[in-house]
Amino acid sequence: MPNKHFCQGPTCHEQVTQDRFLKSRGVIRGRYAYLERDYQNHPESYYDNRRNKYFCSQSCESKWLSVNMENIEQGRPIEFIRHRRESQGYAKVKNDESRWGPEYSIQRVDNGQLIE
């Protein structure tokens, strides 16, 4: 297991992309955060990378902020995600043939039936 946190984004495990799809189990799972846990910022660095220890992308960070901003303003604690979240029920489906071979897409399934 990498020395990284799991992405804290609220919908990271629901976004259907090739790198999040685990074919053997048919799940979409969240990514690891961008930077390692023990990454040290350089004092002369213009861009502060501390937040990249907790999010895989800037969109996950902004979604997390929009969900949790009221709790931050009120000083309430926010639960830290310590396990990899998964969304069940996906399959890789073969689409049309193209010049370069078959094309595949990842689609939601329910008991073997595709959900459109």
N, C-alpha and C positions, 0 to 999 in steps of 0.2 A: 504494500500500500504506500502511495507517495506521501511525502511529508507535507501534505496540504490539507486545508480545511475543505469541507464540502461547501458548494455554493449555497449562500444563504437566500438567494432569490426565491420569492414565493411561487413562481411558476416555471422555474428552471427545469423541473422534472416533467413538465407537460408540453414543452416545445419539441415538436417532431423534427429531428435532424438525424443525419446518418451517424454522427459521432455519439449521439445519446442513445441510439437503439442497440439493444442487446438481443441478438437474433436467437440465441439458445434458449432464452426464457421468455421472449416476446414482450419485453418491457422497454419503456422509455425511462431513463434514469437521469438524475441531475449530474452535472459536471463537477469536477474539482475546481477550487478557486484558482486564480491565475498565478499567484506567487506562492512560494513555499513559506511555511510557518516561521522559519528562522531567518527570513530575508531581512537584511538591514538596509535602511534608507541612508543615503549619503547626505550629509548636511548641506552640501552645495547643490543638491538636486532641485530642479525647478518644480518638477511634478511629484507630488506626494503619493507614493505607491502603497501606503498602509492599507487603504481600502481594498486593494487588489488581493489581499490575503484572504478575503472573505467572499468575493464575488468572481464569477467567471467572465463577466462582461459588464459594460457600463449600463446596458439595458436591465440586467438583473439588479444592479445596484439601485437604479432609479425606481424600479417596481417595488423593491424592498422599502425604500424611503417613502414612497407614496402610501404604502400600507401602514407603516410604523411611525409616521411623522407625529401623529397626535400623542402616541405613547412617549416619544422622545421629548416633546414639548412639556408634557405633564410629569416627566421624570419617572415613569413607570418602567420596570424591568421588561426586557424583551427576551424571549426564549432563544437560545442559540441552538442551531440544528447540528446534532452530533452524529447523525446517521445519513446514509445516502437515501434520498427519497426516490420512489419509483411510481410510474403509472402503468398499470396492467392492461393487457388486451390489445397488443399491436402485432402486426405481421408485415413481412416484406412481400409485396405483391408485384408480379411481373406484369409490366404494361406492354405497349406496342414495341415491335422491333424497329430499330433504326439502322442507319448505315453502319454504326459503330457497335451494334449488338443490341441485346435486350435492355430495356430501361425498366428500372424498379422504383417503386415508391413505398413508403411506409404508411399503412392505413390502420385505422382502428377496427378491431374485430370483436364480435360478441358470440361466443360459442361456435366458432367456425364460420359465422356469417358476417360479411363485410357490412359496416355501418357507413352509409353515405352522408 
